[in-house]
């Protein structure tokens, strides 16, 4: 059932890409706005290898920017690593695992 839903999403996003040409894929944008892209991204943690691969393909083909963010690479200063400018702490809770991160 999950694979059928992923294949349906893929078909919808392919249609959106054809309609938009080189512009914004309105169907992918709508999926992002309602959180469907997050659900698809979370399926990359699925035990089934086929579901993992299909969700990865969808994210890469329809939601990836293709550009690497230069702030993702760490800077090393005196043996310490830092990622971009870190000024605002944000605390995140992932199912009981709490993380504190700094963002601009």
N, C-alpha and C positions, 0 to 999 in steps of 0.2 A: 504494500500500500504506500509506503514512504517513497519507494522508487518510482511508482506511478506519479505521485505528486511532484517529485523532482523533475521527471520527464515532462510533465505538463508545464511547470514553471520554465523549464528550458525552452520549450516550444513558444511560450508566450514572450520570453525575452528575445528569442530569435526573431519573432515577428516584429517586436518593437525596434530591434536593430535595423530590420529591413525598411520599416516605415520611416525611421528617423534618418536613414542614410548615415551621414557623418555627424549628425547632431546628437542631442541628448535622447537616450532611450527612455521614453516616458513610462513604459511598463517597469523597467528597472528602478526608475526614480520613485514610482508609486510603491514598489515593494520595499524600498528603503524607508519611505515615510511611514509605513504601517508596521515596520519591524520584521517583515518577512525575510529580508536579507540576513538579519541576525539569526533567525531560526535556521536558515540554510547554512550559514557559517557554523553554527553550533553542531550541525550534522556531520561536520568533519571529525567529530569525536566518536561517531557511531562505530559499533563493533563490526558491522558488515562492511567489508572492503569496497563493495560496489557502491554503497550509499556514500561512503567517505569520498570515493573518487568522483562520483557524479556531483556531489556538493562542492568539492574543490574546483571542478571544471566550471561550474556555474559561477562561483565567486570570481575565479580568475578571468572568465570571458566577459562577464557582464557588470562586475562591481569593482574590479581592480583598476587602478588608475594607470598602471604600467610605469609610473615614475616612482623612484625611490626617494624617500624623504631624507634629506641630509642630516636631520636631527636624530635619526634613528641610529646612526653610527656613533659609538661612544668616543669621547675625547679622553685621552689619558693624561693626567697631570699628577706627577709625583706618585705613580703607582695606583692612583684612584681613577675610576672611570665615571664620567658624567655624560648624560645624554641631553644635548641642547641646553637651554637656559632653564633652570629649575627654580621657580619662585613660589608657586601656589600649591600647597599640599592638598591632595585629594585622597580620601579614604574610601576604598572599595571593598565590598563584601561579596565574595564568590562562594556561595553555599557554605558559609561558616569559616572560610579562609579569608581573613582580613589582610588587605594590603594597603600601604600608604605610598602614594606616588606624587611626584611633583610635576605640574604642568604650567605652561605659560598662560 
